[in-house]
Amino acid sequence: MTTVVRAGITGIMAPALFPGLDHALPVLWERVRELPVREAHRDFIRICIGPGGGQGVARCLARGGSWSTTLYVGGMTDWTAHPITITTHQP
């Protein structure tokens, strides 16, 4: 049985279905990489969903069927929170 992945970023990218995690992560990363994200936080997000990342996300999906973190966009005093959520969905 193929595992479909549902992924989205609240306020930035509506949840969408992907045929697998390897399809979802590049789309998420493309939406995030050009946003004004603080450097240290950008490094964390890159490790999670960026090129060569995703191992921790895959382990969470295998164990519990979901992974999420919050993306903080903007400066130190003027930022917005955007949860990134990835879940597995059995068709």
Secondary structure, DSSP 8 states (H G I E B T S, - for coil): ---EEEEEETTTEEEEEESSHHHHHHHHHHHHTTS-B-HHHHHHHHHHHSTT--HHHHHHHHHHSEEEEEEEEE-SSSEEEEEEEEEEE--
